[in-house]
Amino acid sequence: MVTKPEWLRVKAPQPARVGAVKDILRDLGLNTVCEEASCPNIGECFKARTATFLIMGPACTRACPYCDIDFEKYPKSLDPTEPLRLAQAVERLALRHVVVTSVNRDDLPDGGAHQFSRCIEAVRERMPDTTIEVLVPDFCGNEDALEIVLKAGPQVLNHNTETVPRLYRRVRPQGDYRRSLRLLEQARNGNGYTKSGLMVGLGETFDEVLAVMADLRSVGCDILTLGQYLQPTPKHLEVQQFVPPETFGQWRAAGVAMGFLQVVASPLTRSSYHAGEVHDLMRAYPRKS
């Protein structure tokens, strides 16, 4: 087993501040990736009164061996009140930028696209100045489903490629690398920014990561996140290596040279970590939304 280095150790969150956010989430009956996926940044994000909302869950129809979200072949039906409750949470937390993601819902004909759309519309109605980022699944390649989300007009459309093509069968067995690239290419036709992220430490090489970055730029991806994979429990995939911070710095420099508008890369980076910094990007590279 690979020993976790010092640079991956985070301070324990302050219970009082974390509890204030949790109270709002529990009161409104909402789930977050921060809790369901055992995110290491939960203390920092909850302290800053931010969270990444997890809709249509908490159970997922896929059982990816790296992910700590529960698997259930046939999750419960969608809750029509969820969009309103999410918008109420955004208002109570006074968020300037909100991230909304979901479990995979392969049991639904649209993969949950209409629920994403309803959530975007509910937040926009209640908090019109809040920018909205959605982190979507691959919708099993359903282009019409993605169009439903794009028409709702999120400022950022995120879809994670997660790993390098060689490792897909082991890491993301129900995903498809080319399908994910096609989704990002289609999303680039919208008015917002596109974003993707990778986990490292699963056995990929430095050059394989560079190749994925080049593929993402070839389909017009604007924003890239790179972070260290951490094994949530003993039953999940083991970490193959802990990538040092200087390597993330090399990838960051390469991404900037490739033309990404923003590259966030560090051992503790996650796909929605510091996502609110998109406001700076929007000022620097304005785009119709």
Residue frames relative to the residue before (quaternion, step in Angstrom):
aa qw qx qy qz dx dy dz
M 1.0000 0.0000 0.0000 0.0000 0.00 0.00 0.00
V 0.4175 -0.7095 0.5133 0.2425 3.56 -0.95 0.92
T 0.3994 -0.7320 0.5046 0.2237 3.59 -0.87 0.98
K 0.4500 -0.6902 0.4975 0.2713 3.57 -0.90 0.92
P 0.3629 -0.7563 0.5038 0.2059 3.62 -0.74 1.02
E 0.6999 -0.4937 0.3262 0.4001 3.54 -1.30 0.34
W 0.6561 0.5465 -0.3365 0.3970 3.60 0.96 -0.78
L 0.6707 0.4750 -0.3090 0.4786 3.60 1.24 -0.13
R 0.5281 0.6174 -0.4208 0.4037 3.58 1.22 0.17
V 0.1201 -0.8005 0.5860 0.0359 3.56 -0.82 1.04
K 0.5534 -0.6109 0.4545 0.3376 3.54 -1.19 0.61
A 0.5379 -0.6087 0.4711 0.3440 3.56 -1.11 0.65
P 0.4988 -0.6709 0.4533 0.3092 3.60 -0.95 0.80
Q 0.5080 -0.6155 0.5003 0.3358 3.55 -1.24 0.48
P 0.4688 -0.7331 0.4103 0.2729 3.61 -0.43 1.20
A 0.6549 0.5367 -0.3359 0.4126 3.59 0.91 -0.86
R 0.7051 0.4559 -0.2740 0.4690 3.58 0.87 -0.93
V 0.6376 0.5107 -0.3267 0.4754 3.56 0.99 -0.79
G 0.6469 0.5521 -0.3098 0.4250 3.54 1.00 -0.90
A 0.6116 0.5654 -0.3541 0.4253 3.59 1.05 -0.71
V 0.6693 0.4672 -0.2946 0.4969 3.58 0.99 -0.82
K 0.6433 0.5287 -0.3256 0.4479 3.57 0.93 -0.87
D 0.6213 0.5534 -0.3486 0.4315 3.58 1.00 -0.76
I 0.6493 0.5065 -0.3127 0.4733 3.58 0.99 -0.83
L 0.6649 0.5079 -0.3037 0.4557 3.57 0.93 -0.92
R 0.6756 0.4794 -0.3021 0.4717 3.58 0.93 -0.86
D 0.6306 0.5501 -0.3318 0.4354 3.57 1.00 -0.84
L 0.7556 0.3623 -0.1916 0.5109 3.57 1.02 -0.79
G 0.4450 -0.7330 0.4297 0.2828 3.59 1.27 0.07
L 0.4321 0.7087 -0.4444 0.3370 3.57 1.01 0.87
N 0.3256 -0.7220 0.5780 0.1967 3.54 -1.25 0.55
T 0.1371 -0.7704 0.6140 0.1039 3.55 -1.22 0.49
V 0.5572 -0.5731 0.4834 0.3571 3.53 -1.24 0.54
C 0.5448 0.6441 -0.3828 0.3764 3.55 1.10 -0.76
E 0.7576 0.3556 -0.1910 0.5129 3.58 0.93 -0.91
E 0.7116 0.4919 -0.2814 0.4152 3.58 0.76 -1.05
A 0.7644 0.3409 -0.1873 0.5143 3.61 1.06 -0.72
S 0.4508 -0.7268 0.4282 0.2918 3.59 1.27 0.36
C 0.1086 0.8314 -0.5348 0.1048 3.60 0.87 0.96
P 0.4527 -0.7114 0.4656 0.2686 3.62 -0.86 0.90
N 0.6783 0.5000 -0.2894 0.4540 3.60 1.22 -0.36
I 0.3159 0.7967 -0.4811 0.1843 3.58 1.23 0.13
G 0.6435 0.5350 -0.3306 0.4364 3.58 0.98 -0.78
E 0.6823 0.4886 -0.2873 0.4617 3.56 0.86 -0.97
C 0.7004 0.4750 -0.2812 0.4525 3.58 0.86 -0.94
F 0.6704 0.4781 -0.3107 0.4748 3.59 0.91 -0.84
K 0.5958 0.5576 -0.3568 0.4548 3.59 1.10 -0.67
A 0.7153 0.4197 -0.2343 0.5072 3.57 1.07 -0.81
R 0.4380 -0.7215 0.4298 0.3206 3.60 1.33 0.21
T 0.5255 0.5642 -0.4623 0.4380 3.54 0.82 1.10
A 0.0135 0.7874 -0.6160 0.0171 3.55 -1.24 0.44
T 0.3404 -0.6961 0.5868 0.2350 3.54 -1.25 0.48
F 0.2988 -0.8024 0.4945 0.1496 3.55 -0.37 1.26
L 0.2156 -0.7659 0.5993 0.0883 3.54 -1.03 0.92
I 0.1034 -0.8269 0.5519 0.0296 3.57 -0.32 1.23
M 0.8105 0.3085 -0.2321 0.4406 3.52 -1.42 0.33
G 0.6280 0.5444 -0.3275 0.4495 3.60 1.20 0.33
P 0.5068 0.1629 -0.6749 -0.5110 1.42 -2.15 -1.30
A 0.5884 0.5985 -0.3848 0.3841 3.66 1.16 -0.21
C 0.2770 -0.7718 0.5624 0.1062 3.56 -1.12 0.84
T 0.4470 -0.6955 0.4916 0.2732 3.60 -1.14 0.61
R 0.6789 0.3906 -0.2984 0.5454 3.58 1.28 0.08
A 0.2423 -0.7683 0.5787 0.1266 3.56 -1.13 0.67
C 0.0218 -0.8227 0.5677 -0.0206 3.59 0.54 1.17
P 0.4649 -0.7458 0.4055 0.2516 3.61 -0.69 1.05
Y 0.6377 0.5033 -0.3456 0.4698 3.61 1.24 0.05
C 0.6950 0.5331 -0.2404 0.4183 3.56 1.22 -0.58
D 0.3710 -0.7622 0.4984 0.1818 3.57 -0.98 0.92
I 0.4681 0.6569 -0.4638 0.3663 3.60 1.23 0.12
D 0.5465 -0.6532 0.4202 0.3131 3.57 -0.96 0.89
F 0.3309 -0.7244 0.5734 0.1920 3.55 -1.19 0.68
E 0.1181 0.7526 -0.6434 0.0752 3.53 -1.10 0.80
K 0.4661 -0.7157 0.4397 0.2777 3.58 -0.62 1.08
Y 0.7990 0.0955 -0.0344 0.5927 3.57 0.96 -0.85
P 0.1610 -0.8161 0.5492 0.0806 3.61 0.10 1.26
K 0.6775 -0.4942 0.3506 0.4170 3.55 -1.29 0.24
S 0.6299 -0.5437 0.3976 0.3866 3.54 -1.27 0.42
L 0.6172 -0.5682 0.3946 0.3748 3.57 -1.21 0.47
D 0.3668 -0.7170 0.5559 0.2056 3.54 -1.15 0.75
P 0.3747 -0.7600 0.4814 0.2241 3.62 -0.51 1.11
T 0.6502 0.5159 -0.3279 0.4512 3.61 1.19 -0.36
E 0.4562 0.7269 -0.4336 0.2746 3.60 1.23 -0.26
P 0.6532 0.5169 -0.3486 0.4297 3.67 0.80 -0.80
L 0.6636 0.4936 -0.3095 0.4692 3.59 0.93 -0.85
R 0.6614 0.5049 -0.3165 0.4555 3.59 0.90 -0.86
L 0.6220 0.5276 -0.3370 0.4703 3.57 1.05 -0.73
A 0.6619 0.5045 -0.3077 0.4612 3.59 0.90 -0.92
Q 0.6256 0.5314 -0.3349 0.4627 3.59 1.05 -0.70
A 0.6426 0.5156 -0.3215 0.4667 3.58 1.03 -0.77
V 0.6257 0.5317 -0.3331 0.4635 3.58 0.98 -0.83
E 0.6586 0.5028 -0.3005 0.4723 3.57 1.02 -0.84
R 0.6963 0.4767 -0.2855 0.4543 3.60 0.84 -0.92
L 0.6952 0.4308 -0.2685 0.5090 3.58 1.14 -0.58
A 0.3111 -0.7865 0.4763 0.2402 3.58 1.35 -0.16
L 0.1799 0.8271 -0.5104 0.1520 3.57 0.91 0.95
R 0.3492 -0.7079 0.5754 0.2139 3.56 -1.06 0.82
H 0.7807 0.0951 -0.0250 0.6171 3.58 1.15 -0.68
V 0.0872 -0.8097 0.5800 0.0179 3.56 -0.77 1.02
V 0.2054 -0.7523 0.6145 0.1195 3.56 -1.10 0.79
V 0.0608 -0.7865 0.6146 -0.0022 3.56 -0.84 1.05
T 0.0431 0.7825 -0.6195 0.0440 3.55 -0.75 1.05
S 0.2540 -0.7718 0.5636 0.1489 3.56 -1.26 -0.04
V 0.5255 -0.5181 0.5394 0.4054 3.46 -1.39 0.03
N 0.5500 -0.5420 0.4812 0.4150 3.58 -1.26 0.11
R 0.0691 -0.7858 0.6141 0.0248 3.57 -0.93 0.92
D 0.0295 -0.8395 0.5413 -0.0361 3.54 0.51 1.26
D 0.5655 0.6027 -0.3773 0.4179 3.59 1.29 -0.19
L 0.6747 0.4839 -0.2886 0.4767 3.60 1.23 -0.37
P 0.5736 -0.6221 0.4015 0.3505 3.63 -0.94 0.79
D 0.7648 0.3212 -0.1858 0.5267 3.59 1.04 -0.74
G 0.4893 -0.6889 0.4169 0.3348 3.60 1.25 0.16
G 0.6518 -0.5132 0.3079 0.4658 3.57 1.29 0.23
A 0.3378 0.7790 -0.4796 0.2213 3.60 1.24 0.17
H 0.6601 0.5038 -0.3279 0.4506 3.60 0.90 -0.80
Q 0.6291 0.5223 -0.3500 0.4571 3.61 1.03 -0.64
F 0.5934 0.5334 -0.3583 0.4847 3.60 1.06 -0.67
S 0.6638 0.5166 -0.3024 0.4484 3.57 0.87 -0.99
R 0.6589 0.5072 -0.3095 0.4614 3.59 0.92 -0.88
C 0.6469 0.5176 -0.3198 0.4597 3.59 1.00 -0.81
I 0.6319 0.5211 -0.3315 0.4682 3.59 0.97 -0.83
E 0.6826 0.4950 -0.2873 0.4545 3.57 0.86 -0.97
A 0.6555 0.5166 -0.3173 0.4503 3.60 0.98 -0.82
V 0.6555 0.4949 -0.3124 0.4773 3.59 0.96 -0.84
R 0.6687 0.5116 -0.3069 0.4437 3.57 0.88 -0.93
E 0.6454 0.5168 -0.3275 0.4573 3.59 1.02 -0.73
R 0.7419 0.4163 -0.2235 0.4758 3.58 0.93 -0.89
M 0.7942 0.1260 -0.0268 0.5939 3.59 1.06 -0.83
P 0.1144 -0.8678 0.4787 0.0689 3.61 0.51 1.17
D 0.6950 0.4703 -0.2868 0.4621 3.62 1.11 -0.49
T 0.5362 0.6118 -0.4107 0.4116 3.59 1.25 -0.08
T 0.3207 -0.7299 0.5672 0.2067 3.58 -0.88 0.92
I 0.2642 -0.7980 0.5361 0.0773 3.54 -1.05 0.87
E 0.0748 -0.7650 0.6395 0.0154 3.51 -0.97 1.01
V 0.1007 -0.7803 0.6139 0.0641 3.57 -0.93 0.87
L 0.1850 -0.7413 0.6384 0.0933 3.52 -1.05 0.90
V 0.0755 -0.8665 0.4931 -0.0197 3.54 -0.07 1.34
P 0.4984 -0.6031 0.5166 0.3480 3.58 -1.26 0.37
D 0.6551 -0.5368 0.3483 0.4017 3.60 -1.23 -0.03
F 0.3484 -0.7685 0.4744 0.2511 3.62 1.30 -0.03
C 0.5221 -0.6621 0.3900 0.3701 3.59 1.20 0.54
G 0.6892 -0.4980 0.2713 0.4509 3.56 1.13 0.65
N 0.4433 0.7012 -0.4511 0.3290 3.61 1.27 0.16
E 0.2741 -0.8040 0.5086 0.1408 3.59 -0.19 1.28
D 0.6079 0.5530 -0.3566 0.4445 3.59 1.07 -0.64
A 0.6240 0.5388 -0.3371 0.4546 3.58 1.04 -0.74
L 0.6542 0.5026 -0.3172 0.4677 3.57 0.92 -0.86
E 0.6285 0.5452 -0.3401 0.4382 3.60 0.97 -0.77
I 0.5913 0.5658 -0.3643 0.4445 3.59 1.09 -0.68
V 0.6735 0.4816 -0.2873 0.4815 3.57 0.96 -0.88
L 0.6692 0.5154 -0.3069 0.4386 3.58 0.87 -0.93
K 0.6468 0.5352 -0.3251 0.4353 3.59 1.00 -0.78
A 0.6052 0.5475 -0.3547 0.4563 3.59 1.21 -0.44
G 0.4277 -0.7855 0.3814 0.2337 3.57 1.31 -0.15
P 0.1640 0.7744 -0.5956 0.1366 3.65 0.71 0.90
Q 0.5218 -0.6416 0.4509 0.3358 3.58 -1.07 0.64
V 0.7850 0.1370 -0.0707 0.6000 3.60 1.15 -0.66
L 0.1245 -0.7559 0.6399 0.0603 3.56 -0.96 0.97
N 0.0608 -0.8171 0.5723 -0.0339 3.55 -0.45 1.29
H 0.1098 0.7461 -0.6547 0.0514 3.53 -1.11 0.78
N 0.3079 -0.8005 0.4914 0.1514 3.56 -0.56 1.15
T 0.3511 -0.7101 0.5723 0.2119 3.54 -1.00 0.88
E 0.3249 -0.8267 0.3999 0.2262 3.57 1.40 -0.35
T 0.8117 -0.1292 0.1317 0.5542 3.62 0.70 -0.99
V 0.6454 -0.5173 0.3884 0.4062 3.57 -1.31 -0.04
P 0.6753 -0.5340 0.3109 0.4027 3.63 -1.08 0.62
R 0.6367 0.5627 -0.3367 0.4058 3.61 0.92 -0.85
L 0.7452 0.4110 -0.2172 0.4782 3.61 1.08 -0.65
Y 0.3974 0.7541 -0.4659 0.2373 3.61 1.23 -0.05
R 0.6541 0.5332 -0.3422 0.4134 3.60 0.81 -0.88
R 0.7191 0.4280 -0.2466 0.4888 3.58 1.02 -0.76
V 0.7626 0.4050 -0.1973 0.4642 3.57 0.89 -0.96
R 0.8123 0.0940 0.0107 0.5756 3.56 0.90 -0.95
P 0.0576 -0.8839 0.4618 0.0460 3.59 0.74 1.07
Q 0.7277 0.3976 -0.2533 0.4983 3.62 1.08 -0.53
G 0.5845 0.5573 -0.3754 0.4547 3.55 1.29 0.15
D 0.2037 -0.7518 0.6125 0.1349 3.54 -1.33 0.10
Y 0.4662 -0.7240 0.4356 0.2623 3.56 -0.54 1.21
R 0.6966 0.4664 -0.2825 0.4663 3.60 0.79 -0.98
R 0.6098 0.5475 -0.3491 0.4545 3.58 1.08 -0.69
S 0.6481 0.5111 -0.3139 0.4692 3.58 1.01 -0.79
L 0.6423 0.5083 -0.3273 0.4711 3.59 0.99 -0.76
R 0.6394 0.5212 -0.3322 0.4573 3.59 0.99 -0.80
L 0.6219 0.5400 -0.3412 0.4530 3.59 1.01 -0.79
L 0.6804 0.4837 -0.2944 0.4652 3.58 0.87 -0.93
E 0.6292 0.5268 -0.3347 0.4632 3.56 1.05 -0.70
Q 0.6468 0.5010 -0.3145 0.4813 3.58 0.99 -0.82
A 0.6586 0.5231 -0.3109 0.4426 3.57 0.96 -0.89
R 0.5862 0.5949 -0.3631 0.4131 3.58 1.15 -0.59
N 0.6002 0.5687 -0.3575 0.4341 3.59 1.22 -0.35
G 0.5584 0.5948 -0.3908 0.4263 3.58 1.29 -0.15
N 0.6270 -0.5712 0.3922 0.3561 3.57 -1.31 -0.07
G 0.6509 0.5316 -0.3181 0.4387 3.58 1.25 -0.20
Y 0.6226 -0.5084 0.4299 0.4112 3.54 -1.31 -0.42
T 0.2764 -0.7412 0.5830 0.1855 3.56 -1.17 0.57
K 0.1057 -0.8046 0.5834 -0.0329 3.52 -1.10 0.81
S 0.0374 0.7827 -0.6211 0.0107 3.56 -1.16 0.59
G 0.1455 -0.8051 0.5713 0.0653 3.56 -1.24 0.39
L 0.1903 -0.7649 0.6066 0.1039 3.52 -1.29 0.52
M 0.3190 -0.6642 0.6367 0.2271 3.49 -1.37 0.51
V 0.1118 -0.7759 0.6134 0.0961 3.59 -1.06 0.64
G 0.6035 0.5549 -0.4193 0.3901 3.53 -1.26 0.41
L 0.5824 0.5960 -0.3541 0.4245 3.55 1.32 0.22
G 0.7179 -0.4311 0.2490 0.4867 3.57 1.29 0.17
E 0.4599 0.6748 -0.4459 0.3666 3.57 1.30 0.11
T 0.4086 -0.6789 0.5426 0.2788 3.58 -1.25 0.31
F 0.6806 -0.4735 0.3692 0.4198 3.56 -1.29 0.34
D 0.7079 0.4682 -0.2656 0.4573 3.57 0.85 -0.97
E 0.5970 0.5485 -0.3720 0.4521 3.61 1.09 -0.55
V 0.6285 0.5114 -0.3365 0.4799 3.59 1.03 -0.71
L 0.6340 0.5252 -0.3278 0.4634 3.59 0.96 -0.83
A 0.6456 0.5266 -0.3207 0.4507 3.60 1.00 -0.81
V 0.6390 0.5005 -0.3274 0.4837 3.60 1.00 -0.76
M 0.6247 0.5387 -0.3339 0.4562 3.58 0.97 -0.83
A 0.6573 0.5022 -0.3059 0.4714 3.58 0.98 -0.85
D 0.6266 0.5267 -0.3314 0.4691 3.60 1.04 -0.76
L 0.6534 0.5160 -0.3135 0.4567 3.57 0.96 -0.85
R 0.6564 0.4889 -0.3182 0.4784 3.57 0.96 -0.77
S 0.6232 0.5637 -0.3474 0.4162 3.60 1.06 -0.70
V 0.7218 0.3635 -0.2421 0.5369 3.60 1.21 -0.43
G 0.6248 -0.6206 0.3079 0.3601 3.57 1.25 0.49
C 0.3010 0.7642 -0.5224 0.2292 3.61 1.15 0.42
D 0.3463 -0.7871 0.4867 0.1537 3.59 -0.82 1.07
I 0.8119 0.1961 -0.0337 0.5489 3.56 0.91 -1.00
L 0.0913 -0.8037 0.5878 0.0120 3.56 -0.96 0.92
T 0.0728 -0.7643 0.6379 0.0611 3.57 -1.10 0.78
L 0.0621 -0.7769 0.6265 0.0047 3.54 -1.07 0.87
G 0.1184 0.8082 -0.5669 0.1067 3.58 -0.77 1.02
Q 0.5870 -0.5901 0.4395 0.3378 3.53 -1.30 0.42
Y 0.3973 -0.6787 0.5641 0.2516 3.57 -0.97 0.88
L 0.0815 -0.7688 0.6334 0.0346 3.55 -1.07 0.87
Q 0.4363 -0.7087 0.4919 0.2556 3.58 -0.79 1.00
P 0.3633 -0.7749 0.4699 0.2164 3.63 -0.48 1.15
T 0.7884 -0.0315 0.0600 0.6114 3.59 1.00 -0.89
P 0.6788 -0.5012 0.3354 0.4189 3.63 -1.19 0.28
K 0.6488 0.5327 -0.3318 0.4304 3.62 1.13 -0.46
H 0.6290 0.5388 -0.3330 0.4506 3.60 1.26 -0.24
L 0.7231 -0.4236 0.3145 0.4458 3.56 -1.33 0.20
E 0.4255 -0.7003 0.5136 0.2545 3.55 -1.02 0.83
V 0.5136 -0.5952 0.5173 0.3382 3.54 -1.23 0.53
Q 0.3042 -0.7628 0.5459 0.1658 3.58 -0.87 0.96
Q 0.7865 -0.1119 0.0588 0.6045 3.56 1.12 -0.62
F 0.3342 -0.6901 0.5966 0.2370 3.56 -1.24 0.52
V 0.2893 -0.7918 0.5211 0.1336 3.52 -0.50 1.24
P 0.4160 -0.7397 0.4680 0.2465 3.63 -0.69 1.04
P 0.6633 -0.5371 0.3465 0.3892 3.59 -1.15 0.57
E 0.6405 0.5444 -0.3506 0.4128 3.60 0.96 -0.72
T 0.6101 0.5376 -0.3546 0.4616 3.59 1.13 -0.55
F 0.6158 0.5218 -0.3395 0.4830 3.57 1.05 -0.74
G 0.6251 0.5415 -0.3321 0.4535 3.57 1.06 -0.72
Q 0.6385 0.5135 -0.3231 0.4736 3.58 1.06 -0.73
W 0.6501 0.4942 -0.3189 0.4811 3.59 0.97 -0.79
R 0.6246 0.5418 -0.3424 0.4463 3.57 1.00 -0.82
A 0.6676 0.4986 -0.3006 0.4641 3.59 0.87 -0.93
A 0.6486 0.5126 -0.3159 0.4657 3.57 1.00 -0.83
G 0.6514 0.5253 -0.3145 0.4481 3.59 1.00 -0.80
V 0.6300 0.5159 -0.3283 0.4786 3.56 1.02 -0.78
A 0.6573 0.5127 -0.3022 0.4624 3.58 0.98 -0.88
M 0.6475 0.5229 -0.3140 0.4568 3.59 1.12 -0.66
G 0.5928 -0.6075 0.3558 0.3910 3.57 1.19 -0.42
F 0.3589 0.6994 -0.5328 0.3133 3.62 1.17 0.30
L 0.4639 -0.6801 0.4907 0.2854 3.58 -1.00 0.77
Q 0.7899 0.0205 0.0074 0.6129 3.57 1.15 -0.61
V 0.0286 -0.7719 0.6351 0.0003 3.57 -0.98 0.91
V 0.0517 -0.7718 0.6338 0.0001 3.57 -0.69 1.13
A 0.1503 0.8101 -0.5393 0.1739 3.56 -0.38 1.25
S 0.3333 0.6914 -0.5827 0.2673 3.54 -0.71 1.15
P 0.6864 -0.4859 0.3165 0.4389 3.62 -1.15 0.32
L 0.7690 0.3678 -0.2001 0.4830 3.61 0.94 -0.80
T 0.4027 0.7115 -0.4841 0.3119 3.59 1.23 0.13
R 0.0357 -0.7468 0.6638 0.0219 3.52 -1.12 0.83
S 0.7313 -0.4936 0.2447 0.4020 3.53 -1.21 0.50
S 0.7775 0.2673 -0.1778 0.5407 3.63 1.04 -0.57
Y 0.3676 0.7316 -0.4924 0.2952 3.61 1.25 0.29
H 0.8343 0.0104 -0.0686 0.5470 3.59 -0.78 1.12
A 0.2129 0.8193 -0.5092 0.1551 3.58 1.12 0.61
G 0.5845 0.6140 -0.3626 0.3873 3.58 1.14 -0.58
E 0.5338 0.6301 -0.4055 0.3920 3.58 1.22 -0.28
V 0.4370 0.6925 -0.4580 0.3460 3.58 1.29 -0.04
H 0.5359 0.6186 -0.4113 0.4012 3.61 1.18 -0.43
D 0.6456 0.5056 -0.3207 0.4740 3.60 0.99 -0.79
L 0.6443 0.5224 -0.3164 0.4602 3.56 1.01 -0.84
M 0.6602 0.5164 -0.3144 0.4456 3.59 0.94 -0.84
R 0.6422 0.5013 -0.3293 0.4774 3.57 1.09 -0.63
A 0.6942 0.4803 -0.2737 0.4609 3.56 1.01 -0.85
Y 0.7939 0.1361 -0.0455 0.5909 3.56 1.07 -0.81
P 0.0998 -0.8449 0.5225 0.0562 3.61 0.49 1.17
R 0.0035 -0.7783 0.6265 -0.0409 3.51 -1.06 0.85
K 0.5598 -0.6001 0.4487 0.3538 3.56 -1.02 0.73
S 0.0051 0.8031 -0.5953 0.0249 3.58 -0.98 0.88
